[in-house]
Amino acid sequence: MKAASLVEPGRIEVGDVPSPTPGQGEVRIAVVGVGLCGSDLSVFRGAWDAPAYPWIMGHEAFGTIESVGSGVPATRLGETVVIEPNIVCGSCGPCRRGRTSACTQRQSVGMNRPGSLAEQVVVPTQHAWTVTTGSPKDLVCLEPMTVIETAIRRLRVPVPGAALVVGVGAQGLLACLALQRHGAAVVVADVNPERTAFAVGLGAAALEDVDTERRFDLVVDTAGTPPAVELAVDRAEIGGTIIELSLDGRPFELTARSLVRRQLTIQGSLTYDHPQDFAGTVARLDDGSVRPGRVVTDEFSLDDAQRAFERAPSAPGKTWIRVSSDLPVGRG
């Protein structure tokens, strides 16, 4: 099969690699499309180490089940599916408590398990979610949309009438859509004016266009840079909540005094919990209440994966790679 492999930080080569064989309880998916996210870009540029080189990346994937392993009913053949890429053990302490996002044995497609930027990928059958509607752009956004919807589910307070989103890359744009679905008026802040303008086109308002002293009961930070986190803290209302979604490792300025006097809640949210969170997003896609593909702006072919990774950091919206032209019926 053809695959896009990272051969060293910053360099991808497309070529033939062995096809995977599904084992017991697994399915093999003919990949149609893969979205790119910040985690992929971190591995691409070498900020996060790949397990080995060459390495197949990519995890926000959808396609069609073309082969099943033992124990999987043949009726699954031909289903259009979206991959839930964080594969959990179900038996460790966090899993038993329902917090599978903290699974101690977690395997992640494209991170420590071969990725989906290939013509075929194998995953456990329970991590291949059948979808009955949605465009290709919707399907490549379903996994990151689940990340956002889970963060909102974990809130200990109702979604307020207005919220600030700091950083409107792909994840921030999806946060805008999710918060709007929950009834919030969204204000955005980003250092990239093109991205800010795109978010405004989705119904948000730019922070510089609202009251300069305004603070928010809910702030969602997807950027994670020290200035972004400090802006989030500064713009949080007294008693407000900050959701932190970034995995940036740099320290930022925050004192106990400001945290206490402002009575802030800072809540980190990592991925989602299996199976309920992915199931919820699939259901919302199927009933039409979410259409996350609105944030997609850039499309590339598998052969052009190198340029896709180079372009994605500056794209106004989300980037995806079309692996196959054989789209499932009705999803052109």
Protein Blocks (a to p, Z undefined) as FASTA:
>chain_A
ZZdddfbghiacddddddddddehiacdddfbdcddfklmmmmnopaccfbdcddehjbd
cdddfbdcehiafklgopacdddfbdcehlamklmnopamlockbccehilgccfbbfbd
cddfklcccdfedcfklmmmmmmmmmmmmmmmmpcbdcdfbdcdehjafklmmmmmmmmm
nopacddddfblklmmmmmmnopacfklmcfkbccfbdcdfklpaklmmmmmmmpcehia
cddfbfcfbdcdddfklmmmnopacdddehiadfklmmmmmmmmmnopacfklmpmbdcd
fklmmmmmmmmmmpmbdcdddfbfcdcehiZZ
